[in-house]
Amino acid sequence: MEPALPPDRVLTVPNALSAIRLVLIAVFVYALLFAHANGWAVGILMFSGASDWADGKIARLLDQSSRLGTLLDPAVDRLYMICVPVVMALSGIVPWWFVGILLARDGLLAATLPLLWSRGLKALPVTYIGKAATFALMSGFPLVLLGTWDALWSRVVGACGWAFLIWGMYGYLWAFAQYVVQMTLVIRRMPRLKHGAHPPGTPRAVDRG
């Protein structure tokens, strides 16, 4: 028996929050790179982090899970994890080597997806370390951005932000190591799907004739 898929609906509160976060990526880029409005950029990151937490809670509490949400929310998260560090590096706030490590890790993860799909899997389960690392990174970036003001409080906040970022980077790499182990087990223990087979949980074509 195949696992039940989330309802096929679009107009939900979690999907609306994800759509707003998607639009705010462009606003963040403009605010930081062109308007040099660091305060607005910090506000966008804080709102995006809070809404990312809230949409999952709302989806569970109000039973508003949807197929679109299962695709849109993680896609927006990945865009944030790419755009935010790159834009902050372009602004000279974080070093490029730090951004390069994060992007290389995500690129290697993306390169393994065809291997998962060939075994009928969409993705591997997210680990607690991975979740904690992502939370630390998304908390650290706005704090580091707040550390760009010429004041004592700003330098203290910026130092705390870097503590979050460094911990998040190590957690990110440790989660990747766990992922590699899981991926190795999948390759060894799960055979490739035969040509034309449907991955588990993938909707099949419906004959409308």
N, C-alpha and C positions, 0 to 999 in steps of 0.2 A: 504494500500500500504506500503510495507516494505521500510525502508530507503536504499538509494543507498550505496553500499559498495565501498571503495577505489579500484582503479585498482590493479589487481594481478600482480605486477611487482617487480623485485628484484634489477636490476641495476639502482639505482638512487643515486644522490649525498647525500641526507639525510641518506639513508641506509648505504652508504660507511662511512660517519662520525660516525654513530652509531656503525658500525663494528670496526672502529679504536678505538673508546672509549672502546669497549668491550675488545679488545686486550690490551689496555693500563692499564686495571685493574691489570693484571698479572705483567706488567712492574712496576707499582706503588708498588705492594707488594714486588717485588724483590729490587727495589731501596731503599725503606725505611727500610725493615727488614734485608736484607742481604748485600747490598752494602753500606748502611748507607749514601746514596747520597741524602741528604735532598733537595738540590737545584733541582735535576732532579725530585724528587717527587713533589715539588711545581710546576714546569713547567708542569708536567702531569696534575695536578689538574686544573691549569689555562686553559690549552688547552681544557680539557674535559668540563669545565664549559662554555667556549666560543663556542665550537662546539655544545654543547647541545642547546644553544640559537640559533645558526646559522642554525641547521638542520630544525628546525620548520619554520624559516623565509624562507629558501630556498624552503621547501616543498610547502609553500603557494605562493611564488612569481613565481616559475617555474612550478607550478602545478605538483609536483612530489610526491604527497601523494600516499601511497601504503598500502596494507594490512599488509605486512611484517613490514613496518615502524610503524604502529599503535601498533604492538606487541613488536618490537625490542627496540624502543626508551624508552618506560616506563620500560621495563625489565632491560635495561642497567642502567637507573636511579636508580632503586631499588637496583641493585647490588652495585652501587657506594655508596648509602646511607647505605649499610650494611658493605661493605669491608673497606671503608675509615675510619670510626670511629673505627672499630675493629683493623685494622692495626695500627692506631695511638695510641690506648690504649695499644696494645702489645709493642709499642715502648716507652711507658711511657709518651706520650705527652698529652693525654687527660685521665681523670679518668674513671674507669670502670663504675661507677654509672651513668655517663652521657651517655655512650654507652648503658647501660642497659635500660635506659628510652626510648631511640630512638628505640631499637630493640623490646622492649615490645610493644610499640605503633604499630609498623609495624606488629608484630605477631598477635595482636588483630585484626587489619584490615584484615589480610589474613584469619583469622578464620571466618570472616563474609561473605566471598565470596560465599560459598555454599548456604547461605540464599538468596543472590542476584540472583544466577543462578537459584534457585528454583522458582523465580518470573520472570524469563525471562530477567534479566538484566545482563550486563557484568560488569558494574561498576557504581558508583555514580559520578556525576559531580565533578570535582576538584574545590575547593573554592579558592577565591583570597588569603585568609589567608594561606591556604595550599601551594599555589604557592610561596607566599612571604616568608613563613617559610623555604621551601626547598631552595630558592635562598639564604637566610641568612645563612643557614647551609653550603651550597656548597661554599659560599664566605668566611665563617669563618674558615673552615678547612685549606685552604692554608695559610691564614693570621696567624693562630696559629702556623702552621709549620714554617713560616718565623720568628716567634718569638723565635725560638730555638737557634739563634746565640747569641753570647756574645757581644752585642753592644747595644747602647742606642736606635738606630733606630729600632732594632729588638724587643726590649722590648715594644716600643710604638706600633709597628705593631701587636705584639702578643696580647696586651691589646685590640686593636681594634677588632682583630679576636675573642677574647672571648666575646666581646660585641655582635658581630654577632651571635655567637653560643648560648649564653644565650637567646637572643631575638628569635632566630630560634627555640630553644627547646620549649619555651612557646607558640610560634605560632603553632608549630607542635602539641602540646597538645590541644590547642584551636580548631584547625582544626579537631582533632579527636573527640572532644566534639560535634562539628557541625555534623560530620559524624554519630555519634551515634544517634542524633536527626533525621537525614534524614533516617537512617536505621530503626528506630522505626516506622516512618511514612510509609515506604515501607512495613514493615511486617504487619502493621495494615490495610492498604488500598489496597494492591495488593494480590490477591489470588495466591496460588501455581499453577504452570503449571500442566496440566494433563499429565499423563505419555505418552511420545512420542511426546509431543508438541515441536515446535521449538521456541527458544527464538527470540525476534525481532532482525532482522538484521543478523541472523545466516544463512549462505547459506545452502540450503537443498540438499539432495543427488539427483543426476541427473540420470535418467534411461537411460542407454546407450545400452539397448537391442534392 
